[in-house]
Each structure stands twice: as C-alpha cells, then as structure tokens.
Amino acid sequence: MGQQNLWKGILLGAAIGGAIALIDQDTRRYVGEKSRNAGATCQGYVKHPSEAIHSLRVCYDSFSSQLNKGVEDLLELLQKAESMLNKVGEINQEVKQQLEAVDDPKEAS
C-alpha cells in the first residue's frame, strides 16, 4: 500500500509541476514545438519503418564505437598507471636497500 501511495504521489507531483510550468508562454510554445516535431518524426517512421531501423542502427554503431574507444582509452590509462606504480615500487625498494646499507655497521666501515 505504501509503495502504491508513493508512486501516486510522484505522478501527481509531476503532473502538478508540469501544469505550473505551462503557465509560462515560452514554455508552452517550446512544449508545443517539440511535441509537433516528435509527432512528425513518429509519423515518418511509421510510413518508412526501414528508415527507423537504419537510423537506429547508425545510432547504435556510433554509440558502440564511442564506447569501444572509451574502453580502450581507459585500458591504456590503467596500463600507464600500473607502469608508474611499478616504477615507484622499484624506487621504494632501492631506497630501502640504501637505507639498510647505511644502517648496517659492517658495510659502513
């Protein structure tokens, strides 16, 4: 029951907020323009479904290539970070050995 009331409250709040936003004339004009454009686009896709599929495929290919490039860039960055951490570890080990050599009385004399 509580979850149902939550969703009703959210929907009611969104409806009231949308209605209040439409008081502004510029907002009404913007919503009308975008609604007409969306309707025209949907009608075009209904009349020519192959164009809709082609458009969807082009968008998918573009998104896929951008995602692949992002993953490759991330992997390259991680490899560089790993290399830097390895170098820091090597330097740390060398410093540790030098400090041990200085602290060792046999090697100091």
N, C-alpha and C positions, 0 to 999 in steps of 0.2 A: 504494500500500500504506500509506504514512504517513497519508494523509488518512482512509482507512478505519479505521485504528487510532485516530485522533483522535476520530472520531465514536463509535466503540465505547467509548472511554474516557469521553467526555462522557455518553453514555447510561448507562453503568454507574455513574458517579459520581452522576448524578441519581437513579437507582434506589436506590442505597445511601443517599443523603441523604434521600430520601423515606421509606425504610423506617425510618431512625433517627428522623426527625421523628415518625413514627407511634407511637413508644414512649410519648409523652405522651398521656394520656387525653383532655384537652381538644382536642388536635389531631385525634385520631381522631374525636371527636364532631363537630367542625367539618367535617372532610372528609366524613363520612357525611351530615351535614345538607345540605351544598352539593351533594353527588352526587345525593341524592334530589330536591332542588329542580331540578337540571339535568335529571334524568330525567323529572320530571313536566312540565317545560316542553317538552322534546322530544316527549313523547307528545302533549301538547296541540297542538303544531304539526303533528304527523303526522296527527292526527284532523281538524284545521282548518287546512289549508295557507293559506287566504285570510287568516286572522289573522296568520300568519307573514309573509306578503307585506305586509300592511298595517302591521304592526309595523316591518318593515324599511324601508318607505317613510317612515314617520313619523320613524324614527331618521335616515335619510338626509336628509330635509328639515330636521330640526333641526340636524344637523351642517353641512349646506350653508349655512344661514342664519347660523350662528355663524362659519363660515369667511369668508363674504362680509363680515360686519360687521368681523371682524378685519382683513381686507384693506383695507376702506375706512378703518378707523382708522389703519392703517399708512400708507396713502397720504396721509391728512390730516397725520399727523405728519411725513412726509417733506417735504410742501409747506411746513409751518411751518419745518422745519429749513433748507430751501432759501431761504426768505424771510429768515431770520435771517442766513444766510451771505452773502446779497446785501447786507444792511444792513451787516454787518461789513466787507465789501469796499468799500462806498461810504465808510464812515468811514475805513478804511485809506487810501483814495485821497485823501480830504480832508486827512488828517493829513500824508500825503506831500507834497501840494501846499503846505501851510502850512510844512512844514519846508524845502522848496525855496525858498519865498519868503523865509524868514528867512535862509537860507544865501546867497541871491543878493545881492551887494553893491549892485547897481543899484537894486533895489527897497527896500533897507534905508535908503538915503539920501534 
